[in-house]
Amino acid sequence: MAATKAEQGLVEQWRGILALHARTQCELDRALHGHGLCASDFEVLDLLSESTAADDGCGYRVQEISDRVHLSQSALSRLIGRLEKDGLVDRAMCPEDRRGVRVALTTKGRALHGEVRPVQRAVLARMLADLR
């Protein structure tokens, strides 16, 4: 019986994490919608902004982005296509490996990220306050 209670505790904890994630994702989507973004769009812009600060705007390879965001390769490809169409990112062949593609923020993408970052961080602070 003790193992069953311990297992049930783990299951309840897991479900709590999933529920918090779902609520936070919905809040992020709602807050970012007015800026023309969803939470996944912002995650990619945010990741690319880190790259911009670190290496003068060279960006990340698509595979590197895929390793850091929780999207399938095809979903990420569609998302990057939308961001590129909106003028927020540029795609280019990797100079070090012509089979790869690098993605980097454009000037417009950097500006939008700077505008929206405080909105995203405020939602995270509010939704995750109980975890601190």
C-alpha positions as CSV (number, residue, x, y, z in Angstrom):
1,M,0.0,0.0,0.0
2,A,2.9,2.4,0.8
3,A,4.3,2.0,-2.7
4,T,0.9,2.7,-4.1
5,K,0.6,5.9,-2.1
6,A,4.1,7.0,-3.1
7,E,3.3,6.3,-6.8
8,Q,0.0,8.2,-6.5
9,G,2.0,11.1,-5.0
10,L,4.3,11.1,-8.0
11,V,1.4,10.9,-10.4
12,E,-0.3,13.9,-8.6
13,Q,2.9,15.9,-8.7
14,W,3.3,15.1,-12.4
15,R,-0.2,16.2,-13.2
16,G,0.3,19.4,-11.2
17,I,3.3,20.2,-13.3
18,L,1.4,19.5,-16.5
19,A,-1.5,21.7,-15.3
20,L,0.9,24.5,-14.4
21,H,2.5,24.2,-17.8
22,A,-0.8,24.3,-19.6
23,R,-2.1,27.3,-17.6
24,T,1.2,29.2,-18.2
25,Q,1.2,28.4,-21.9
26,C,-2.3,29.7,-22.2
27,E,-1.5,32.9,-20.4
28,L,1.6,33.4,-22.5
29,D,-0.4,32.9,-25.7
30,R,-3.1,35.4,-24.5
31,A,-0.5,38.0,-23.5
32,L,1.6,37.7,-26.7
33,H,-1.4,37.5,-29.1
34,G,-1.7,41.3,-29.3
35,H,1.9,41.4,-30.5
36,G,1.2,38.8,-33.3
37,L,3.1,36.0,-31.5
38,C,2.3,32.8,-29.6
39,A,4.4,31.4,-26.8
40,S,6.4,29.1,-29.2
41,D,7.2,32.0,-31.5
42,F,8.5,34.0,-28.6
43,E,10.6,31.0,-27.4
44,V,12.4,30.9,-30.7
45,L,12.9,34.7,-30.8
46,D,14.2,34.6,-27.2
47,L,16.6,31.8,-28.0
48,L,17.9,33.7,-31.1
49,S,18.3,36.9,-29.0
50,E,20.7,34.9,-26.8
51,S,22.7,33.9,-29.9
52,T,22.7,37.5,-31.1
53,A,24.2,38.7,-27.9
54,A,26.8,35.9,-27.8
55,D,28.1,35.8,-31.4
56,D,27.3,39.0,-33.3
57,G,24.0,37.8,-34.8
58,C,25.2,34.6,-36.4
59,G,22.2,32.8,-35.0
60,Y,21.6,29.1,-34.5
61,R,21.4,26.1,-36.7
62,V,17.9,24.8,-37.0
63,Q,19.0,21.6,-35.3
64,E,20.3,23.6,-32.3
65,I,17.0,25.4,-32.0
66,S,15.2,22.1,-32.2
67,D,17.3,20.8,-29.3
68,R,16.3,23.7,-27.1
69,V,12.6,24.2,-27.9
70,H,9.9,21.5,-27.5
71,L,8.6,21.3,-31.0
72,S,8.8,18.6,-33.7
73,Q,11.2,19.3,-36.6
74,S,8.3,20.0,-38.9
75,A,6.5,22.3,-36.5
76,L,9.7,24.2,-35.9
77,S,10.2,24.5,-39.7
78,R,6.7,25.9,-40.2
79,L,7.2,28.3,-37.2
80,I,10.5,29.6,-38.6
81,G,8.9,30.0,-42.0
82,R,6.1,32.2,-40.5
83,L,8.7,34.3,-38.6
84,E,10.7,34.7,-41.8
85,K,7.6,35.7,-43.7
86,D,6.9,38.3,-41.0
87,G,10.4,39.7,-41.4
88,L,11.5,38.6,-37.8
89,V,14.2,36.1,-38.8
90,D,16.5,35.4,-41.7
91,R,17.5,31.9,-42.8
92,A,20.9,31.3,-44.5
93,M,23.1,28.3,-45.4
94,C,25.7,27.4,-42.8
95,P,29.1,28.5,-44.0
96,E,30.7,25.7,-42.1
97,D,28.3,23.0,-43.4
98,R,26.3,23.7,-46.6
99,R,23.7,21.1,-45.6
100,G,22.7,23.1,-42.5
101,V,20.6,26.2,-42.2
102,R,21.2,29.0,-39.7
103,V,18.5,31.3,-38.4
104,A,19.1,34.7,-37.0
105,L,17.0,37.6,-35.8
106,T,16.5,40.6,-38.1
107,T,16.5,44.1,-36.8
108,K,12.7,44.0,-36.8
109,G,12.8,40.7,-34.8
110,R,15.2,42.2,-32.3
111,A,13.0,45.2,-31.8
112,L,9.9,43.0,-31.3
113,H,11.7,40.7,-28.9
114,G,12.8,43.7,-26.9
115,E,9.2,45.0,-26.8
116,V,7.6,41.7,-25.8
117,R,10.3,40.3,-23.5
118,P,9.0,42.2,-20.4
119,V,5.4,41.0,-21.2
120,Q,6.6,37.4,-21.3
121,R,8.7,37.7,-18.2
122,A,5.8,39.3,-16.2
123,V,3.6,36.3,-17.1
124,L,6.3,33.9,-16.0
125,A,6.8,35.7,-12.8
126,R,3.1,35.7,-12.0
127,M,2.4,32.1,-13.0
128,L,5.5,30.6,-11.4
129,A,5.5,32.8,-8.2
130,D,4.5,29.8,-6.0
131,L,7.5,27.8,-7.1
132,R,10.0,30.2,-5.7
